[in-house]
Each structure stands twice: as structure tokens, then as C-alpha cells.
Amino acid sequence: MATKMNHRIFAQAFAPAHISGIFVIDIKKEPHFSGSMGCGVCLEDGAITKVFPAQETTIKLNGIVSKAATTLSTIELLTKEPVLVDTTLGIPVGAGFGASGAGALSTALALNEALSLNLSFNELAQAAHIAEVVNRTGLGDVPGETCGGIDLRKKAGIPPAGIIDRIPCRNAAISWVSFGVISTKSVLSDEIKKKSINKAGTSALKELLKKPTLPDFFRQSAVFARRIGLMSPEVEDAIEAVEAAGGLASQAMLGNTVFAMNDNGALCEFGEVHESRICHAGAHLL
């Protein structure tokens, strides 16, 4: 429910982080049919967004005014009313955690509540997804963030255009170390790289669907990551260290980040280790 604060009405919503481990690019003329097939995992860390009516539209990320193109596009798709959007991110931007999608999706949900737009969940998710596709900040993060858990995106887009299944799992702890950012837009505009991604992604997804389990998600994701050639030396070394210690690890797409399960302390030598559990709840109002 909307809550009174300083005589203004606001609403807030949460969207989980989303790490894509495997993806296949599927860009069509209509953005709502576009996106990616693949598999990813949602984390309890993510985005919490408050939306207030305002005199002019302003977006803040962690307290700092930001252009936030994907969130701005989402707002423009849903309303002409000016709003203040205040998003707190528990994840880095550009490192493979679906931060743009989480910010946009949580904004859409909170905006709907604050302005009484009376739209359905899928209509709101569709706006955030279209904004991501158009701005090339992501392709499959918003669909994954709608359902939580480990998403299997069998057809690109938000339902009913898209088809999303899930891999059953417990809320296991996922650890990660980030070495920096990779520009999603630059990768998605490289035709040679896109062909390599789609070939490797199609193969990895096919193998995963034969045995859709959490360990096999990590294994097929690591195969995919090695085949597409976006690994930095640091990422490659960290993955090998986790595997040598008996754990499972791969590269977050698209980011210069390693995520792992049961790393047994192997990530500590590579930088500051963060941990978050698998989030079984998709985006929702708070």
C-alpha cells in the first residue's frame, strides 16, 4: 500500500539482481518479441526503488542524480506524469548483475502503485523489458527478475510472448568477486561476437535442458563463458581456483565478474568477496 511521508504519497518495490550464465541473442523488429533465451540466477541483493510524485522527473541511484536511460525509458512508456525515482542498488552497475533491469522493473512496479496506473504485472514488466532492449542494457534480465530463482528462458520476451521455466533449487549462497565492467551495448553491436555467443549459447542451453540442475547450470555456464572469449585473465584464474577447490564457478554475463557456489575460500585471493543467496521471489511491491 502507498504510505504517507512528509505529506507526499510514495510507493516502493524490489527487484532481485540477475546473473545471466548462458544466453542466446534474439533481436527482432518488434522489441517486445526481442530479448534472449538462456539461463540465469536471481539474488536476494538487488534494487529497491521508491517513487514519489514530483514537479519534474528525476532519477537517483544510491542518492546521486543519474541519467539512468533504461529507467527513464520505462517511465516514459508508462506515464507522462513527473516523478522522483529513488533507487538503492545492492549490486554494482555494468558487472553482470542485471542492475539496469532491476532498477527499471522495480521502478515500473512502484510507479504503478504510486500513480494508480492499474496495470498488470506483465504489462509493467513489458515496459521495463522494452526499455532494456531499446537501450541495449540487457536482453534477458527483466524476464528473469520477474520470476526469481534460476530462470530458464525458452523463448525471448515477457509472457505471453516469452516462455520462462525454472530450475528447482534451494536458496543456496552465491559468492562473487568483480574485476570491473564490460559494456553490454558494445558486445551486442558486434556481429561477429553475436554469432559466437549464439552458437555457444545454443549448445550450452541444449545440454542444460537435458539435465536442468543447479550444478549443471554452473558447468554449462562455464563452458559457454570459455567458448565466447570474453574472459579476462583474472576471471579465468578465479574460476580455475574455485574448481580446483571443489566448487563451481563461471563468469557473469555481461561483466568482468566471477560468481561461484561452494568456493571454499578460493575467491579470497582475488579481491573482496561478496555473498548473496538465491532469491526465489521475483520483483514485488514492498
TACORUR-V828737 format. One line per field, one symbol per residue. ss: DSSP state (A for helix, B for strand, O for the rest). phi: phi as a letter, one per 40 degrees, with the letter a starting at -180 (. if undefined). burial: 1 if it has 16 or more other C-alpha atoms within 10 Angstrom, else 0. A space follows every 50 residues. Layout:
ss=???
phi=???
burial=???
This chain:
ss=OOBBBOOBBBBBBBBBBBBBBBBBBBOOOOAAAOBBBBBBBBBBBBBBBB BBBOOOOBBBBOOBBOOOAAAAAAAAAAOOOOBBBBBBBOOOOOOOOOAA AAAAAAAAAAAAAAOOOOOOAAAAAAAAAAAAAAAOOOOOAAAAAAAOOB BBBBBOOOOOOOBBBBBOOOOOBBBBBBBBBOOAAAAAOOAAAAAAAAAA AAAAAAAAAAOOOAAAAAAAAAAAAAAAOOOOAAAAAAAAAAAAOOOBBB BOBOBBBBBBBOOOOAAAAAOOOBBBBBOOOOOBBO
phi=.cbcafgbcbbbabbccbbccaabcbbbcccccciaciaabcbccibbbb bbdacacbbbbfgbcbcfdcccccdccbabccabbbbbbcaccgbgbgcc cccccccdcccdccbfcfccdccccccccccccccfcibbccdcccbggb cbccachcdcccbbbbccaccccbbabbbhbbcccccccccccccccccc ccccccccccacbcccdccccccdccccgbccdccccccccccccgbbaa bcbbacbbbabfcfgccdcbiccbaaccccccdacb
burial=01000000011111111111111111100011111111111111111111 11100011111000000011111110110000111111111001111111 11111111111111100000001111111111111111111111111111 11111111100101011000000111111001010011000001001111 11111001000111111111111110110110001101111110001111 111111111111110110010010111111111110
